[in-house]
């Protein structure tokens, strides 16, 4: 009996892993390649000129900026998926926390696109889920499918880091080898942030990444650009 239970648990873990890999894949149709979250402006202003500066920037965002806040919003959405009032409240809060017009557009459009694509994995709870911002949408879908909160957070944050690295590669600052090195160096930070956020609450929201926020605001007037944010 114990063996059968173990095999079933492993199958469920594998299914959850496959779903998380797919949902966080660059190929998943949320248009992540179109957005830089202000990184393009940071590159333009020479705040990021090499791999080490990129690693430091992303670590700060993960621990003290929008990455941390998104992780908390994700976790709350995961836990609140069966409580429509609670989920609506976190969705409103998440939208209000978007610090610029472009960041608001980014998170809103990505959230809408994610929910549309995620309906390929039907779930009755999600049928009534309204359009919402990206971390709330992903958190709610992961919660509905019971992927496990901490693994889902880790996958979500890793996807955000990977997209950021891709942005800086496309801006011509680093190459793919350095990009992979940045992702590898941030692996412990991603894991630690996921674990911390999984055991935190919305009372822990807050950020102190002023330059990242200013870059997101300034990008709205950047004359020649590759990205929408």
N, C-alpha and C positions, 0 to 999 in steps of 0.2 A: 504493500500500500504506500509506504514511504517513498519508494522508487517512483511509483506512478504519479504521486503528488509532485515530486521533484521534477519529473519530466514535463508535467503540465505547467509548472511555474517557469521552467526554462523556455517553453514554447511561448508563454505569455510575455516573458522578458524580451525574447527575440522579436515578437510581433511589435512590441512597443518601440524597440530599437529601430526596426525597419521604418516605422512610421515617423519617428523623430528624424532619422536620416533624410527621409524624403521631404518632410515638411520644411526642414532647414537647408535643403539643398539649394545651391545657386540656380538650379533649373526650375525650382518651384515658382509658379507664375505670380510673383508678387511685385516684380519690377525692381528688386533690390539694387540691381546694377545701375539704376538711374539716379541713385541718391548717394550723397557723400556725408550727410549730417554735418556739414560745415568743414569737412576735411579739405576739400578743394580750396577753400579760402585760406585755410591754415598753410597749405602748401604754397599758395600764391604769395602769402605774406612772409614766407620763409621761416615760419615757426616749426615746420617739419622739413628737414633737409637730408635726413638719413634714417637708417633702420632703427638706431638707438633712440632717436628723438620720437619716432613713431611708436616704438614700444612703450616709452615713458608716457606719451600722450594717451595711449589706449589704456594703460594701467590706471592712470589717474581717472579717466572717464568711467572705467569699470568699478573702481573703488569709491569714487567721490562725486560722480557726475550722472549723466543721463543713463549710462549703463546700469548703475546701481538702482536708480529710481525705476527703470524699466523692469529690472529683475523683481523688485518688490511689487510692482503693479501686476506682473505676470503671476507671481505667487498668490496674490490675493484673488486674482481671477480664476486661477486653478481651483482654489478652495471654495470659491463662491459660485461655481458653475451651476449648482442646483438651487441657488437663491437669486431670483431675478432682480429683486430690489437691491441686494448687496452688490450684485454684478453691475447693475446700472450706475450705482454710486461710484464704483471704482472706474468705470468707463468715463464718467463725467470728470472725475479727478484727473485721469490720465490725459484727457483732451486738454484740460486747463493747464497742465504742466508743459505742454509743447511751447518752447520758448521763443519761437519765431513763426512767421507766416509759412515759410518753406518747411520747417520741421512739422508744423501742424498738417500741412498738405501731405508730407511724406508719410507720417504715421497713420493718417486717416485713409489714404488710398491703399497703402499696403495692408492695413487691417481689412478693408473691404475685399481686396483681391484674395487675401488669405482665406477668408470665410467662404468665398465662392469656390475656390479650388478644393478646400477641405471637405466640401460636401460630397466628394468622391468616396469618403469614408462616412457613410450615413450614421447618424445618431439622433434619437428623438429629442434629446435636450437641445441640440444645435438647430433644430428646425425653427425654433422660436427666438433664436439669438439674433438681436438686431445688429446692424453694421456698427462697428466700433473701431477703435484705434489698434495698432498692431500688437503691442504686448498683451493687451486684454484679449484680443481675438485668439492669439496663439495659446495663451494661458488657459482660456476657456475650453478650447478644442482639446488641448492636452489633458485637462481635468476630466472632460467628458469621456475620453478614451482611457483614462486611468493609466497613463504612461509612467507615472512616478514623478513627483514634483522635482526633486533634485536633479535627476537625469535630464528632465525636460528643460530646466533652467540652464544646465550646463550646455546643452545642445543649442539653446537660444542664444546664449552669450557667445559661444564659439562661432556661431554663424555671423553674429554682428561683428566680431573681431575679423573674421575671414573676409567679410565684405569691405571693411575698412582698409585692410591690407590690399585688397584688389583695387580699391580707389587710388591708393598712393602709387601702386605699380602703374596704373593707367595714366597717372599724372607724370610718370617718368622719373620719379624720385629714387625708387629702388627696383631691383629685379626680382624675379620669382624666387630665386634661392634665398635672398635676404627676407623676402616676404614669408616664406615657410619658417625661417628662423625666428621671426617675430611671433608667429602663431605658437611655435613650440615654446618659446620663452614665456609666453603668457598663459600657458596651460595651467600651471599651479594657481595663478591669480583667478582664472576662470572657475576652476574647481572650488577654490576657497570662497569666491563671491557667490556661487550657486548654493553652497552649503550654508553660508551665512544668511542669504536671502530667504532660503527655504524655512528658516527658523526665526525670521523677523516678521514685522508687521508694518502697516502703513505709518505707524508712529515713527518709524525709522527713516522715512523719506527725507531727502535733503541733498543738496549738491553744493560744491565749492569749486566749480571748473569755469571760472569767469572767461578765460581766453577761448575755451571751446564754445561757450554760449555767444560770445561776441563774434566769433568766426561764422557761426550759423546765421547770425543777424546780418553781418556784412555781405554774406554770399548773395543776398537778395539783389544787391546792386553791382555784383561782379560782371564786368562787361562781356568778356568772352569766357565761356565755361563749357565743361563736358557734362555736368551733373545738374539735376533739378534742385538740389539742396546742398 
